[in-house]
Amino acid sequence: MQRVMGHEQASTTLNRYTHAPDDYAARVLPAFEDLLRTAAFGRKAPPGSTFDEDGDDL
């Protein structure tokens, strides 16, 4: 893509044509939290866990 667009550096292409939506963190972080919870503890977090069980805060 860099060559097609005529950019000398790949970073120019990436900076210009890639972005994350405003709600990216709100959509992605819960998926990672669920992945970590499942990998480490099964479906339930252990007592005293820092995982937010009620989902109102990341």
Buried (B, 14 or more C-beta within 10 A) or exposed (E): EEEEEEBEEEEEBEEEEEEEEEEEEEEEEEEEBEEEBEEEEEEEBEEEEEBEEEEEEE
